[in-house]
Amino acid sequence: MNRSQGRQGGWSWWYLLFLVLFAVCLWPPFYNRAEPYFIGIPFFYWFQLLLVIVGAILTAVVYVATDR
């Protein structure tokens, strides 16, 4: 039996990590400010960039953890 035939779909607790990231993105009062600056970039911009990077890493972790 190859890998694609034995794979089962379904829900995993790992997907809750996406919910945390999604909630942070949807709550702008948390990151809608200019300070602290990071190498001259306001917090609003570098925090969003950080969320993109964290989201990519989180996606890889969930993919590996749920890959059966």
PDB file of N, H, CA, C and O in Angstrom:
ATOM      1  N   MET A   1       0.850  -1.160   0.000  1.00  0.00           N
ATOM      2  CA  MET A   1       0.000   0.000   0.000  1.00  0.00           C
ATOM      3  C   MET A   1       0.905   1.234   0.000  1.00  0.00           C
ATOM      4  O   MET A   1       1.787   1.377   0.847  1.00  0.00           O
ATOM      5  N   ASN A   2       0.668   2.106  -0.954  1.00  0.00           N
ATOM      6  H   ASN A   2      -0.049   1.989  -1.642  1.00  0.00           H
ATOM      7  CA  ASN A   2       1.504   3.303  -0.966  1.00  0.00           C
ATOM      8  C   ASN A   2       0.955   4.355  -0.014  1.00  0.00           C
ATOM      9  O   ASN A   2      -0.112   4.191   0.576  1.00  0.00           O
ATOM     10  N   ARG A   3       1.698   5.417   0.115  1.00  0.00           N
ATOM     11  H   ARG A   3       2.565   5.549  -0.365  1.00  0.00           H
ATOM     12  CA  ARG A   3       1.399   6.436   1.132  1.00  0.00           C
ATOM     13  C   ARG A   3       0.061   7.137   0.905  1.00  0.00           C
ATOM     14  O   ARG A   3      -0.634   7.444   1.874  1.00  0.00           O
ATOM     15  N   SER A   4      -0.316   7.396  -0.330  1.00  0.00           N
ATOM     16  H   SER A   4       0.248   7.146  -1.117  1.00  0.00           H
ATOM     17  CA  SER A   4      -1.552   8.119  -0.605  1.00  0.00           C
ATOM     18  C   SER A   4      -2.788   7.254  -0.336  1.00  0.00           C
ATOM     19  O   SER A   4      -3.850   7.790  -0.018  1.00  0.00           O
ATOM     20  N   GLN A   5      -2.671   5.948  -0.456  1.00  0.00           N
ATOM     21  H   GLN A   5      -1.808   5.513  -0.714  1.00  0.00           H
ATOM     22  CA  GLN A   5      -3.816   5.077  -0.194  1.00  0.00           C
ATOM     23  C   GLN A   5      -4.066   4.920   1.303  1.00  0.00           C
ATOM     24  O   GLN A   5      -5.212   4.744   1.719  1.00  0.00           O
ATOM     25  N   GLY A   6      -3.021   4.979   2.113  1.00  0.00           N
ATOM     26  H   GLY A   6      -2.090   5.122   1.775  1.00  0.00           H
ATOM     27  CA  GLY A   6      -3.156   4.781   3.543  1.00  0.00           C
ATOM     28  C   GLY A   6      -3.467   6.065   4.315  1.00  0.00           C
ATOM     29  O   GLY A   6      -3.724   6.012   5.518  1.00  0.00           O
ATOM     30  N   ARG A   7      -3.446   7.191   3.654  1.00  0.00           N
ATOM     31  H   ARG A   7      -3.237   7.234   2.677  1.00  0.00           H
ATOM     32  CA  ARG A   7      -3.656   8.477   4.320  1.00  0.00           C
ATOM     33  C   ARG A   7      -5.132   8.663   4.674  1.00  0.00           C
ATOM     34  O   ARG A   7      -6.028   8.422   3.865  1.00  0.00           O
ATOM     35  N   GLN A   8      -5.344   9.096   5.896  1.00  0.00           N
ATOM     36  H   GLN A   8      -4.616   9.293   6.553  1.00  0.00           H
ATOM     37  CA  GLN A   8      -6.697   9.369   6.349  1.00  0.00           C
ATOM     38  C   GLN A   8      -6.869  10.860   6.539  1.00  0.00           C
ATOM     39  O   GLN A   8      -5.985  11.530   7.073  1.00  0.00           O
ATOM     40  N   GLY A   9      -8.004  11.384   6.105  1.00  0.00           N
ATOM     41  H   GLY A   9      -8.722  10.840   5.671  1.00  0.00           H
ATOM     42  CA  GLY A   9      -8.298  12.791   6.323  1.00  0.00           C
ATOM     43  C   GLY A   9      -8.903  12.968   7.695  1.00  0.00           C
ATOM     44  O   GLY A   9      -9.154  11.997   8.409  1.00  0.00           O
ATOM     45  N   GLY A  10      -9.131  14.192   8.052  1.00  0.00           N
ATOM     46  H   GLY A  10      -8.928  14.981   7.472  1.00  0.00           H
ATOM     47  CA  GLY A  10      -9.752  14.433   9.333  1.00  0.00           C
ATOM     48  C   GLY A  10      -9.177  15.644  10.028  1.00  0.00           C
ATOM     49  O   GLY A  10      -8.379  16.396   9.470  1.00  0.00           O
ATOM     50  N   TRP A  11      -9.603  15.806  11.249  1.00  0.00           N
ATOM     51  H   TRP A  11     -10.252  15.194  11.702  1.00  0.00           H
ATOM     52  CA  TRP A  11      -9.237  16.967  12.029  1.00  0.00           C
ATOM     53  C   TRP A  11      -8.179  16.588  13.046  1.00  0.00           C
ATOM     54  O   TRP A  11      -8.182  15.479  13.579  1.00  0.00           O
ATOM     55  N   SER A  12      -7.274  17.519  13.309  1.00  0.00           N
ATOM     56  H   SER A  12      -7.272  18.420  12.875  1.00  0.00           H
ATOM     57  CA  SER A  12      -6.218  17.284  14.282  1.00  0.00           C
ATOM     58  C   SER A  12      -6.122  18.477  15.216  1.00  0.00           C
ATOM     59  O   SER A  12      -6.479  19.593  14.840  1.00  0.00           O
ATOM     60  N   TRP A  13      -5.646  18.249  16.425  1.00  0.00           N
ATOM     61  H   TRP A  13      -5.356  17.342  16.730  1.00  0.00           H
ATOM     62  CA  TRP A  13      -5.463  19.318  17.388  1.00  0.00           C
ATOM     63  C   TRP A  13      -4.398  20.308  16.932  1.00  0.00           C
ATOM     64  O   TRP A  13      -4.375  21.446  17.399  1.00  0.00           O
ATOM     65  N   TRP A  14      -3.533  19.897  16.044  1.00  0.00           N
ATOM     66  H   TRP A  14      -3.552  18.972  15.664  1.00  0.00           H
ATOM     67  CA  TRP A  14      -2.482  20.778  15.532  1.00  0.00           C
ATOM     68  C   TRP A  14      -3.069  21.980  14.807  1.00  0.00           C
ATOM     69  O   TRP A  14      -2.448  23.042  14.766  1.00  0.00           O
ATOM     70  N   TYR A  15      -4.252  21.825  14.238  1.00  0.00           N
ATOM     71  H   TYR A  15      -4.756  20.962  14.271  1.00  0.00           H
ATOM     72  CA  TYR A  15      -4.869  22.920  13.480  1.00  0.00           C
ATOM     73  C   TYR A  15      -5.270  24.092  14.372  1.00  0.00           C
ATOM     74  O   TYR A  15      -5.522  25.185  13.865  1.00  0.00           O
ATOM     75  N   LEU A  16      -5.334  23.894  15.671  1.00  0.00           N
ATOM     76  H   LEU A  16      -5.129  23.007  16.084  1.00  0.00           H
ATOM     77  CA  LEU A  16      -5.649  24.996  16.584  1.00  0.00           C
ATOM     78  C   LEU A  16      -4.546  26.058  16.591  1.00  0.00           C
ATOM     79  O   LEU A  16      -4.796  27.214  16.932  1.00  0.00           O
ATOM     80  N   LEU A  17      -3.340  25.666  16.219  1.00  0.00           N
ATOM     81  H   LEU A  17      -3.137  24.727  15.942  1.00  0.00           H
ATOM     82  CA  LEU A  17      -2.264  26.653  16.120  1.00  0.00           C
ATOM     83  C   LEU A  17      -2.578  27.703  15.060  1.00  0.00           C
ATOM     84  O   LEU A  17      -2.212  28.868  15.212  1.00  0.00           O
ATOM     85  N   PHE A  18      -3.249  27.298  13.997  1.00  0.00           N
ATOM     86  H   PHE A  18      -3.546  26.351  13.873  1.00  0.00           H
ATOM     87  CA  PHE A  18      -3.666  28.256  12.970  1.00  0.00           C
ATOM     88  C   PHE A  18      -4.693  29.232  13.520  1.00  0.00           C
ATOM     89  O   PHE A  18      -4.702  30.405  13.148  1.00  0.00           O
ATOM     90  N   LEU A  19      -5.541  28.760  14.389  1.00  0.00           N
ATOM     91  H   LEU A  19      -5.534  27.807  14.692  1.00  0.00           H
ATOM     92  CA  LEU A  19      -6.562  29.619  14.983  1.00  0.00           C
ATOM     93  C   LEU A  19      -5.927  30.725  15.829  1.00  0.00           C
ATOM     94  O   LEU A  19      -6.399  31.862  15.820  1.00  0.00           O
ATOM     95  N   VAL A  20      -4.879  30.400  16.545  1.00  0.00           N
ATOM     96  H   VAL A  20      -4.495  29.477  16.552  1.00  0.00           H
ATOM     97  CA  VAL A  20      -4.176  31.402  17.347  1.00  0.00           C
ATOM     98  C   VAL A  20      -3.572  32.479  16.436  1.00  0.00           C
ATOM     99  O   VAL A  20      -3.719  33.670  16.708  1.00  0.00           O
ATOM    100  N   LEU A  21      -2.910  32.076  15.384  1.00  0.00           N
ATOM    101  H   LEU A  21      -2.791  31.108  15.163  1.00  0.00           H
ATOM    102  CA  LEU A  21      -2.322  33.021  14.448  1.00  0.00           C
ATOM    103  C   LEU A  21      -3.403  33.869  13.780  1.00  0.00           C
ATOM    104  O   LEU A  21      -3.225  35.075  13.606  1.00  0.00           O
ATOM    105  N   PHE A  22      -4.500  33.259  13.411  1.00  0.00           N
ATOM    106  H   PHE A  22      -4.644  32.279  13.552  1.00  0.00           H
ATOM    107  CA  PHE A  22      -5.617  33.954  12.790  1.00  0.00           C
ATOM    108  C   PHE A  22      -6.218  34.990  13.732  1.00  0.00           C
ATOM    109  O   PHE A  22      -6.552  36.095  13.303  1.00  0.00           O
ATOM    110  N   ALA A  23      -6.357  34.650  14.992  1.00  0.00           N
ATOM    111  H   ALA A  23      -6.085  33.753  15.340  1.00  0.00           H
ATOM    112  CA  ALA A  23      -6.921  35.580  15.976  1.00  0.00           C
ATOM    113  C   ALA A  23      -6.011  36.786  16.177  1.00  0.00           C
ATOM    114  O   ALA A  23      -6.499  37.907  16.318  1.00  0.00           O
ATOM    115  N   VAL A  24      -4.708  36.577  16.193  1.00  0.00           N
ATOM    116  H   VAL A  24      -4.311  35.667  16.079  1.00  0.00           H
ATOM    117  CA  VAL A  24      -3.769  37.687  16.345  1.00  0.00           C
ATOM    118  C   VAL A  24      -3.863  38.622  15.133  1.00  0.00           C
ATOM    119  O   VAL A  24      -3.821  39.842  15.289  1.00  0.00           O
ATOM    120  N   CYS A  25      -3.987  38.065  13.946  1.00  0.00           N
ATOM    121  H   CYS A  25      -4.021  37.073  13.819  1.00  0.00           H
ATOM    122  CA  CYS A  25      -4.093  38.896  12.739  1.00  0.00           C
ATOM    123  C   CYS A  25      -5.384  39.702  12.706  1.00  0.00           C
ATOM    124  O   CYS A  25      -5.404  40.808  12.167  1.00  0.00           O
ATOM    125  N   LEU A  26      -6.444  39.175  13.264  1.00  0.00           N
ATOM    126  H   LEU A  26      -6.427  38.276  13.702  1.00  0.00           H
ATOM    127  CA  LEU A  26      -7.734  39.850  13.224  1.00  0.00           C
ATOM    128  C   LEU A  26      -7.949  40.844  14.351  1.00  0.00           C
ATOM    129  O   LEU A  26      -9.022  41.440  14.434  1.00  0.00           O
ATOM    130  N   TRP A  27      -6.976  41.041  15.213  1.00  0.00           N
ATOM    131  H   TRP A  27      -6.104  40.557  15.146  1.00  0.00           H
ATOM    132  CA  TRP A  27      -7.124  41.959  16.336  1.00  0.00           C
ATOM    133  C   TRP A  27      -6.121  43.105  16.191  1.00  0.00           C
ATOM    134  O   TRP A  27      -5.110  43.128  16.892  1.00  0.00           O
ATOM    135  N   PRO A  28      -6.388  44.064  15.282  1.00  0.00           N
ATOM    136  CA  PRO A  28      -5.445  45.156  15.021  1.00  0.00           C
ATOM    137  C   PRO A  28      -5.101  46.034  16.216  1.00  0.00           C
ATOM    138  O   PRO A  28      -3.975  46.530  16.264  1.00  0.00           O
ATOM    139  N   PRO A  29      -6.000  46.269  17.204  1.00  0.00           N
ATOM    140  CA  PRO A  29      -5.564  47.093  18.335  1.00  0.00           C
ATOM    141  C   PRO A  29      -4.326  46.548  19.050  1.00  0.00           C
ATOM    142  O   PRO A  29      -3.632  47.289  19.746  1.00  0.00           O
ATOM    143  N   PHE A  30      -4.056  45.269  18.880  1.00  0.00           N
ATOM    144  H   PHE A  30      -4.620  44.667  18.315  1.00  0.00           H
ATOM    145  CA  PHE A  30      -2.874  44.670  19.490  1.00  0.00           C
ATOM    146  C   PHE A  30      -1.585  45.197  18.871  1.00  0.00           C
ATOM    147  O   PHE A  30      -0.596  45.400  19.574  1.00  0.00           O
ATOM    148  N   TYR A  31      -1.592  45.420  17.556  1.00  0.00           N
ATOM    149  H   TYR A  31      -2.396  45.255  16.985  1.00  0.00           H
ATOM    150  CA  TYR A  31      -0.359  45.811  16.876  1.00  0.00           C
ATOM    151  C   TYR A  31      -0.464  47.143  16.129  1.00  0.00           C
ATOM    152  O   TYR A  31       0.426  47.468  15.344  1.00  0.00           O
ATOM    153  N   ASN A  32      -1.510  47.907  16.350  1.00  0.00           N
ATOM    154  H   ASN A  32      -2.233  47.643  16.988  1.00  0.00           H
ATOM    155  CA  ASN A  32      -1.697  49.179  15.667  1.00  0.00           C
ATOM    156  C   ASN A  32      -1.014  50.312  16.443  1.00  0.00           C
ATOM    157  O   ASN A  32      -1.671  51.124  17.095  1.00  0.00           O
ATOM    158  N   ARG A  33       0.291  50.343  16.355  1.00  0.00           N
ATOM    159  H   ARG A  33       0.825  49.684  15.824  1.00  0.00           H
ATOM    160  CA  ARG A  33       1.069  51.398  16.986  1.00  0.00           C
ATOM    161  C   ARG A  33       2.418  51.518  16.271  1.00  0.00           C
ATOM    162  O   ARG A  33       2.816  50.632  15.514  1.00  0.00           O
ATOM    163  N   ALA A  34       3.101  52.614  16.522  1.00  0.00           N
ATOM    164  H   ALA A  34       2.777  53.333  17.136  1.00  0.00           H
ATOM    165  CA  ALA A  34       4.367  52.861  15.819  1.00  0.00           C
ATOM    166  C   ALA A  34       5.578  52.390  16.608  1.00  0.00           C
ATOM    167  O   ALA A  34       6.593  52.017  16.019  1.00  0.00           O
ATOM    168  N   GLU A  35       5.486  52.402  17.924  1.00  0.00           N
ATOM    169  H   GLU A  35       4.661  52.704  18.402  1.00  0.00           H
ATOM    170  CA  GLU A  35       6.649  52.038  18.735  1.00  0.00           C
ATOM    171  C   GLU A  35       6.460  50.666  19.341  1.00  0.00           C
ATOM    172  O   GLU A  35       5.320  50.326  19.657  1.00  0.00           O
ATOM    173  N   PRO A  36       7.440  49.884  19.523  1.00  0.00           N
ATOM    174  CA  PRO A  36       8.864  50.148  19.362  1.00  0.00           C
ATOM    175  C   PRO A  36       9.308  50.006  17.905  1.00  0.00           C
ATOM    176  O   PRO A  36       8.739  49.228  17.139  1.00  0.00           O
ATOM    177  N   TYR A  37      10.312  50.757  17.550  1.00  0.00           N
ATOM    178  H   TYR A  37      10.774  51.390  18.172  1.00  0.00           H
ATOM    179  CA  TYR A  37      10.896  50.680  16.218  1.00  0.00           C
ATOM    180  C   TYR A  37      11.963  49.597  16.194  1.00  0.00           C
ATOM    181  O   TYR A  37      12.637  49.344  17.192  1.00  0.00           O
ATOM    182  N   PHE A  38      12.102  48.967  15.047  1.00  0.00           N
ATOM    183  H   PHE A  38      11.555  49.171  14.235  1.00  0.00           H
ATOM    184  CA  PHE A  38      13.145  47.959  14.843  1.00  0.00           C
ATOM    185  C   PHE A  38      13.896  48.354  13.586  1.00  0.00           C
ATOM    186  O   PHE A  38      13.336  48.318  12.490  1.00  0.00           O
ATOM    187  N   ILE A  39      15.138  48.725  13.731  1.00  0.00           N
ATOM    188  H   ILE A  39      15.593  48.755  14.621  1.00  0.00           H
ATOM    189  CA  ILE A  39      15.991  49.265  12.663  1.00  0.00           C
ATOM    190  C   ILE A  39      15.248  50.310  11.820  1.00  0.00           C
ATOM    191  O   ILE A  39      15.332  50.309  10.592  1.00  0.00           O
ATOM    192  N   GLY A  40      14.532  51.187  12.494  1.00  0.00           N
ATOM    193  H   GLY A  40      14.464  51.188  13.492  1.00  0.00           H
ATOM    194  CA  GLY A  40      13.845  52.287  11.837  1.00  0.00           C
ATOM    195  C   GLY A  40      12.469  51.956  11.280  1.00  0.00           C
ATOM    196  O   GLY A  40      11.824  52.820  10.684  1.00  0.00           O
ATOM    197  N   ILE A  41      12.012  50.737  11.459  1.00  0.00           N
ATOM    198  H   ILE A  41      12.536  50.035  11.942  1.00  0.00           H
ATOM    199  CA  ILE A  41      10.712  50.310  10.934  1.00  0.00           C
ATOM    200  C   ILE A  41       9.708  50.314  12.079  1.00  0.00           C
ATOM    201  O   ILE A  41       9.972  49.728  13.129  1.00  0.00           O
ATOM    202  N   PRO A  42       8.553  50.969  11.893  1.00  0.00           N
ATOM    203  CA  PRO A  42       7.544  50.985  12.953  1.00  0.00           C
ATOM    204  C   PRO A  42       7.031  49.583  13.286  1.00  0.00           C
ATOM    205  O   PRO A  42       7.044  48.685  12.444  1.00  0.00           O
ATOM    206  N   PHE A  43       6.587  49.418  14.512  1.00  0.00           N
ATOM    207  H   PHE A  43       6.576  50.147  15.196  1.00  0.00           H
ATOM    208  CA  PHE A  43       6.107  48.129  15.011  1.00  0.00           C
ATOM    209  C   PHE A  43       5.038  47.523  14.113  1.00  0.00           C
ATOM    210  O   PHE A  43       5.053  46.319  13.854  1.00  0.00           O
ATOM    211  N   PHE A  44       4.108  48.349  13.635  1.00  0.00           N
ATOM    212  H   PHE A  44       4.096  49.327  13.846  1.00  0.00           H
ATOM    213  CA  PHE A  44       3.004  47.855  12.806  1.00  0.00           C
ATOM    214  C   PHE A  44       3.512  47.045  11.619  1.00  0.00           C
ATOM    215  O   PHE A  44       2.966  45.986  11.310  1.00  0.00           O
ATOM    216  N   TYR A  45       4.552  47.537  10.956  1.00  0.00           N
ATOM    217  H   TYR A  45       4.996  48.397  11.207  1.00  0.00           H
ATOM    218  CA  TYR A  45       5.055  46.867   9.760  1.00  0.00           C
ATOM    219  C   TYR A  45       5.922  45.654  10.087  1.00  0.00           C
ATOM    220  O   TYR A  45       5.770  44.596   9.477  1.00  0.00           O
ATOM    221  N   TRP A  46       6.830  45.809  11.049  1.00  0.00           N
ATOM    222  H   TRP A  46       6.953  46.669  11.545  1.00  0.00           H
ATOM    223  CA  TRP A  46       7.691  44.649  11.291  1.00  0.00           C
ATOM    224  C   TRP A  46       6.955  43.525  11.995  1.00  0.00           C
ATOM    225  O   TRP A  46       7.335  42.361  11.866  1.00  0.00           O
ATOM    226  N   PHE A  47       5.899  43.858  12.743  1.00  0.00           N
ATOM    227  H   PHE A  47       5.591  44.804  12.848  1.00  0.00           H
ATOM    228  CA  PHE A  47       5.112  42.799  13.372  1.00  0.00           C
ATOM    229  C   PHE A  47       4.344  42.000  12.322  1.00  0.00           C
ATOM    230  O   PHE A  47       4.244  40.777  12.430  1.00  0.00           O
ATOM    231  N   GLN A  48       3.801  42.673  11.312  1.00  0.00           N
ATOM    232  H   GLN A  48       3.882  43.666  11.225  1.00  0.00           H
ATOM    233  CA  GLN A  48       3.109  41.965  10.239  1.00  0.00           C
ATOM    234  C   GLN A  48       4.061  41.075   9.451  1.00  0.00           C
ATOM    235  O   GLN A  48       3.710  39.957   9.076  1.00  0.00           O
ATOM    236  N   LEU A  49       5.260  41.575   9.205  1.00  0.00           N
ATOM    237  H   LEU A  49       5.545  42.483   9.510  1.00  0.00           H
ATOM    238  CA  LEU A  49       6.263  40.748   8.531  1.00  0.00           C
ATOM    239  C   LEU A  49       6.631  39.542   9.384  1.00  0.00           C
ATOM    240  O   LEU A  49       6.801  38.435   8.872  1.00  0.00           O
ATOM    241  N   LEU A  50       6.749  39.765  10.678  1.00  0.00           N
ATOM    242  H   LEU A  50       6.611  40.664  11.094  1.00  0.00           H
ATOM    243  CA  LEU A  50       7.032  38.658  11.596  1.00  0.00           C
ATOM    244  C   LEU A  50       5.903  37.622  11.581  1.00  0.00           C
ATOM    245  O   LEU A  50       6.161  36.420  11.652  1.00  0.00           O
ATOM    246  N   LEU A  51       4.654  38.089  11.489  1.00  0.00           N
ATOM    247  H   LEU A  51       4.444  39.065  11.431  1.00  0.00           H
ATOM    248  CA  LEU A  51       3.523  37.155  11.416  1.00  0.00           C
ATOM    249  C   LEU A  51       3.572  36.302  10.156  1.00  0.00           C
ATOM    250  O   LEU A  51       3.201  35.129  10.187  1.00  0.00           O
ATOM    251  N   VAL A  52       4.023  36.877   9.055  1.00  0.00           N
ATOM    252  H   VAL A  52       4.324  37.830   9.029  1.00  0.00           H
ATOM    253  CA  VAL A  52       4.156  36.103   7.813  1.00  0.00           C
ATOM    254  C   VAL A  52       5.199  35.002   7.989  1.00  0.00           C
ATOM    255  O   VAL A  52       4.978  33.859   7.588  1.00  0.00           O
ATOM    256  N   ILE A  53       6.326  35.350   8.584  1.00  0.00           N
ATOM    257  H   ILE A  53       6.505  36.278   8.910  1.00  0.00           H
ATOM    258  CA  ILE A  53       7.388  34.366   8.798  1.00  0.00           C
ATOM    259  C   ILE A  53       6.948  33.289   9.789  1.00  0.00           C
ATOM    260  O   ILE A  53       7.173  32.100   9.562  1.00  0.00           O
ATOM    261  N   VAL A  54       6.322  33.711  10.887  1.00  0.00           N
ATOM    262  H   VAL A  54       6.140  34.676  11.072  1.00  0.00           H
ATOM    263  CA  VAL A  54       5.823  32.750  11.884  1.00  0.00           C
ATOM    264  C   VAL A  54       4.742  31.868  11.266  1.00  0.00           C
ATOM    265  O   VAL A  54       4.682  30.671  11.547  1.00  0.00           O
ATOM    266  N   GLY A  55       3.889  32.452  10.427  1.00  0.00           N
ATOM    267  H   GLY A  55       3.937  33.425  10.199  1.00  0.00           H
ATOM    268  CA  GLY A  55       2.852  31.670   9.753  1.00  0.00           C
ATOM    269  C   GLY A  55       3.427  30.600   8.840  1.00  0.00           C
ATOM    270  O   GLY A  55       2.906  29.486   8.776  1.00  0.00           O
ATOM    271  N   ALA A  56       4.496  30.935   8.135  1.00  0.00           N
ATOM    272  H   ALA A  56       4.919  31.840   8.187  1.00  0.00           H
ATOM    273  CA  ALA A  56       5.140  29.956   7.254  1.00  0.00           C
ATOM    274  C   ALA A  56       5.771  28.824   8.060  1.00  0.00           C
ATOM    275  O   ALA A  56       5.650  27.654   7.696  1.00  0.00           O
ATOM    276  N   ILE A  57       6.438  29.172   9.147  1.00  0.00           N
ATOM    277  H   ILE A  57       6.536  30.122   9.442  1.00  0.00           H
ATOM    278  CA  ILE A  57       7.040  28.150  10.005  1.00  0.00           C
ATOM    279  C   ILE A  57       5.961  27.294  10.648  1.00  0.00           C
ATOM    280  O   ILE A  57       6.093  26.073  10.729  1.00  0.00           O
ATOM    281  N   LEU A  58       4.901  27.933  11.100  1.00  0.00           N
ATOM    282  H   LEU A  58       4.793  28.925  11.035  1.00  0.00           H
ATOM    283  CA  LEU A  58       3.792  27.212  11.724  1.00  0.00           C
ATOM    284  C   LEU A  58       3.124  26.257  10.735  1.00  0.00           C
ATOM    285  O   LEU A  58       2.759  25.137  11.091  1.00  0.00           O
ATOM    286  N   THR A  59       2.969  26.706   9.506  1.00  0.00           N
ATOM    287  H   THR A  59       3.265  27.617   9.216  1.00  0.00           H
ATOM    288  CA  THR A  59       2.394  25.840   8.478  1.00  0.00           C
ATOM    289  C   THR A  59       3.272  24.614   8.246  1.00  0.00           C
ATOM    290  O   THR A  59       2.763  23.503   8.093  1.00  0.00           O
ATOM    291  N   ALA A  60       4.580  24.813   8.218  1.00  0.00           N
ATOM    292  H   ALA A  60       4.993  25.716   8.342  1.00  0.00           H
ATOM    293  CA  ALA A  60       5.497  23.679   8.029  1.00  0.00           C
ATOM    294  C   ALA A  60       5.417  22.715   9.207  1.00  0.00           C
ATOM    295  O   ALA A  60       5.415  21.499   9.017  1.00  0.00           O
ATOM    296  N   VAL A  61       5.352  23.252  10.421  1.00  0.00           N
ATOM    297  H   VAL A  61       5.353  24.240  10.575  1.00  0.00           H
ATOM    298  CA  VAL A  61       5.270  22.392  11.616  1.00  0.00           C
ATOM    299  C   VAL A  61       3.986  21.583  11.602  1.00  0.00           C
ATOM    300  O   VAL A  61       4.007  20.381  11.867  1.00  0.00           O
ATOM    301  N   VAL A  62       2.869  22.227  11.295  1.00  0.00           N
ATOM    302  H   VAL A  62       2.852  23.203  11.080  1.00  0.00           H
ATOM    303  CA  VAL A  62       1.584  21.506  11.268  1.00  0.00           C
ATOM    304  C   VAL A  62       1.571  20.482  10.150  1.00  0.00           C
ATOM    305  O   VAL A  62       1.030  19.389  10.316  1.00  0.00           O
ATOM    306  N   TYR A  63       2.162  20.824   9.012  1.00  0.00           N
ATOM    307  H   TYR A  63       2.602  21.712   8.878  1.00  0.00           H
ATOM    308  CA  TYR A  63       2.212  19.883   7.897  1.00  0.00           C
ATOM    309  C   TYR A  63       2.997  18.634   8.281  1.00  0.00           C
ATOM    310  O   TYR A  63       2.548  17.516   8.031  1.00  0.00           O
ATOM    311  N   VAL A  64       4.150  18.819   8.877  1.00  0.00           N
ATOM    312  H   VAL A  64       4.514  19.727   9.080  1.00  0.00           H
ATOM    313  CA  VAL A  64       4.984  17.670   9.267  1.00  0.00           C
ATOM    314  C   VAL A  64       4.299  16.871  10.372  1.00  0.00           C
ATOM    315  O   VAL A  64       4.344  15.641  10.366  1.00  0.00           O
ATOM    316  N   ALA A  65       3.665  17.560  11.318  1.00  0.00           N
ATOM    317  H   ALA A  65       3.629  18.559  11.323  1.00  0.00           H
ATOM    318  CA  ALA A  65       3.030  16.865  12.443  1.00  0.00           C
ATOM    319  C   ALA A  65       1.794  16.080  12.018  1.00  0.00           C
ATOM    320  O   ALA A  65       1.473  15.057  12.622  1.00  0.00           O
ATOM    321  N   THR A  66       1.101  16.548  10.990  1.00  0.00           N
ATOM    322  H   THR A  66       1.362  17.380  10.500  1.00  0.00           H
ATOM    323  CA  THR A  66      -0.123  15.851  10.575  1.00  0.00           C
ATOM    324  C   THR A  66       0.090  14.967   9.368  1.00  0.00           C
ATOM    325  O   THR A  66      -0.837  14.284   8.933  1.00  0.00           O
ATOM    326  N   ASP A  67       1.285  14.965   8.820  1.00  0.00           N
ATOM    327  H   ASP A  67       2.038  15.519   9.174  1.00  0.00           H
ATOM    328  CA  ASP A  67       1.580  14.090   7.681  1.00  0.00           C
ATOM    329  C   ASP A  67       1.689  12.654   8.171  1.00  0.00           C
ATOM    330  O   ASP A  67       2.587  12.320   8.944  1.00  0.00           O
ATOM    331  N   ARG A  68       0.803  11.839   7.734  1.00  0.00           N
ATOM    332  H   ARG A  68       0.073  12.111   7.106  1.00  0.00           H
ATOM    333  CA  ARG A  68       0.763  10.451   8.218  1.00  0.00           C
ATOM    334  C   ARG A  68       1.350   9.511   7.212  1.00  0.00           C
ATOM    335  O   ARG A  68       1.399   8.304   7.450  1.00  0.00           O
TER     336      ARG A  68
END
